[in-house]
C-alpha cells in the first residue's frame, strides 16, 4: 500500500480539522489530525462530526488560534493529491492515513484494496473476500467498504458486483463510474488535463 495507514487506527492525537473540497465528484469532506488524514468522504458535515466524536476525536476551534498548522498541512496535501488524482496526474496516494474511524474488519478490508485491485482494475466483492481468506464474507466485505472512512484514497470504488455491475458507492454510482472511467483512461481528466 503506497500510504502509511495506521494499523492500530490511532495516530495519538485527538484533535482534527475539517474542510470541504469541491471536486468533479461533488464535495468531499476531509478531516485530519496533525499526523494523518482520518476522513475523506461524501457524508454531510454533521454526520462527519458525529462520526469523529464517536471515535473520540474533537474538532479544533475555528478561530485559527489552536496550533492547527500541522493539521492544515495534512489537509492541504490531501487536497493537492486528490486534485492530481481526479485530473489523471496521480495514480497512487502518498498520504499519511489513520483508520481510527474503521472497525477492525473494515480496517483489514480497506487496507488491502490498493494491493488487491490496482489502478485501472476492478474486482468483485466475492474475490476480495476470498483474497482476505474469508470466502463466505462477500456481504461483510460490502458492508466494510460502505463504511470506508477514506473514500477515493483507499479505492473501494474498484470493487464491483459479481456480474461486473456497479453497485453501491458512498458518492453514488455516477461518482463510481467517473472514477472507474478515469482509471481506465477514457474518462474526464484521463488525459492529464
ABEGO torsion letter per residue (X at the ends): XABBBBAAGBAGBABBBBBBBBBAAEBBBBBBBAABBABBBABBAAAAAAAAAAAGBBBBBAAGAAGAAAAAAAAAAAAAAAAAAAAGABABBBBBBBAAABBAAAAAAAAAAAAABBBGBBBBAAAAAAAAGBAAAAAAAAAAAAABABBGABBAAABBBAAGBBBBBAAEAAAAAAAAAAAAGABBGAAGX
